[in-house]
């Protein structure tokens, strides 16, 4: 995971952290965001 984070931080783009409680749609949100070609989601 740290290797992935390091790669993201060296791309000169500001990371965004989105979190949530269980059973609130976070898995769906991750799937939707991860489908975008310019967005990378770290696996939970």
N, C-alpha and C positions, 0 to 999 in steps of 0.2 A: 504494500500500500504506500509506503514512504517513497518508493521509487516512482510510482505513478504521480504522487503529489509533487515531487521534485520536478518531474517533467512538465507538469501543468504550470508551476510557478515560474519556470524559465521561458515560458512562451510570451512574456510581456503582456499578459492578460490578467485582469483582476478576477480571482476566484470568488465564487458565491457559495455560501454554505446554507443549505436548506435542511431543516430537521423537523421532526414531528413525532407525536406519540403513536403507539401501535394502533392499528385498525382505524387510521384516519385518512387513508388514501395515499400514503407515502410511496408504496410500491407502484401504484398507478402513475403517480407523478414522476417517479424515476423512469418508468418505461416510456412515458411520453417525452420527457426531456432527452433521454438517451437515444430516441429515434431521430433527433435533430442532428444533422451532420456537423454542426459547429459546437455541440455541447457534449461534454464527457461526464459521465456519472461514475463515481467510485462504487464498486459493489459493497453491499453491507455485510 
